[in-house]
Amino acid sequence: MQIWVDADACPRVIKDILFRAAERVRVPVTLVANQPLTVPRSPYIRTLRVAAGFDVADNEIMRCAEAGDLVVTADIPLAAEVIDKGAHALNPRGEMYTTDSIRQRLNMRDFMDTLRASGIQTGGPAALGQRDRQAFANALDRFLAQHAARTSS
């Protein structure tokens, strides 16, 4: 099992939580981005720099992620693709996407795109708050504990 991070838009505080988890449970974490990233020196943490361009990082994550891996992303289409591939998807606000919830999110995303295309201002997501950071840390810990239980039995 490996953790893949859609790192271009991932908040620094979420990356820090992932870095601590990588060290604590010795799980490989790969941050995929189209810009250079600074990460702690660790045998469990690495970066993968891809060319700039639309969906280049997403496509690389899809190419590399395997069933059972965890992908951290706020990108709904990427989350849907990794779930279809048998991997897991967690957003930076702590929501673990499921087959059912990702379909609902895709429908809502398409609806909001339609509204924006018609000129309606829909605004963006609220700033990431302490509650979101805690929800992410809790969801990550639950996932890692469940995965450890599966691999040890």
N, C-alpha and C positions, 0 to 999 in steps of 0.2 A: 504494500500500500504506500502511496505517495500522495503528497498534497501539492497541487498546482495552483498558482495564484495569478489571476488576471491583474497584474501589478500596476499597469499604467494609471488606473483610476482607484486603486485600493488605498484607503486612508493609512497614513503612517502608523497610527495607533493600532490598527488591525494587523499590520505587518509585524509590529512589536509583539503582539500576542502570539502570532504564529511562530516568531523566532523563539520565544520562550518555550512554547509547546514542542517545537522541533528538538530542542536540547533536552527537555524533560522526558519525553517518551522516545527519543531517538528515531524520529520519523523524517524521511527526506522531504524538504520543502523546496520547490522550484518556483521562483518568481519570473514570470514571462512578461517582458516589456519591450517597447521600441525605443527606450532611452536608457542610459546607464543608471544603475541603481547602486546604492551603498547598503551593504548588508554586513552583519557581524561575521567574523571568521568562525566557521564551524564546518565540520564534516557533513552536517545535515542540511545546510542551507546553501543554495546556489542560485545564480541568476542565469537567465537565458535571454539574450538580447536578439530581437528580430528586427527586420527592416520596418521602416515607417510605412503606414498604409492602413486602409480600412480593413478591419478584421484580421490583420496579419497575426497578431498575438493570439486571437481567438482560434484561428486555424491551426496554429502551432500547438496550442493546448489540446485541441481535438485530435491532432495527429499523435500526440504523445500519451495522453491520458488513457488509462486502461480500466476495465471493469474493476470496481472496488476502490478506485482512487477517489480522492476528494478534490473538488475544484471550488476555489473561493472566487466568486464573481458576483457582480451586480447586473451583469449582462444577461437578460432573460433568454434571448435566443441561444446563447452559449450554454446556459444552464439546461435548457431543453435538450440540446444535442448531447451533452454529457450524460444526462439521465437516460436518454435513448441508448447510449453506448454501454450502460450498466455502471457508470460511475455515479458519484454523489455530488450534489451542488449545494453550497452554503453561501448566503449573501453576507456582506459585511455588517448587516444589522441583526444577524443571528437567526435568520429564517432558513431552515433546511428545506429546500425545495423537494417536493414529491411529484410523482407522475400527475396526480390530480391538481395540485396547486400550481404547477408550472403551466398547465393548459389554461387555467384561469388567468395567470399573469400574462401569458402571451395574448389572450383575448383583450385584456385591459390595455396592454401596451399598444396593440393595433388600434384600439378605439381612441386612445390618447393621440396617437400619430395622426389619425383622421381628423381629430379636433384641431390639432396644431396646423395641419395642412390647410384647413379651412380658415385659418387666421385667429383662432381662439387661443388666448394665452392661458396655458395650463400650469405654468410654474414648474419648479423642479422639486426634488425631494428635500425634506428638512435636513438641517445640518446633523451630522452624527453626534449623538449625545452620550452621556455616561450610561444611560439605560441600554442604548444600542450596543455599546462596547461590552457591557456585562452580558447581554444576551448572546453576543457573538462568542465570547469566552466560554460561556456555559454550554452553548450548542457544540462548540469545538471539543470541549472536554467530554461531553456525552458521546460524541461520535468516536473519539479516540478510545474511550473506555469500552464501547461496544465492539470496536474493531479489535482491540487487544483481547477481549473475551472470546471472540470468534477464532482468532489465530492461535490462542493458547489451548483451545479445546479440541 
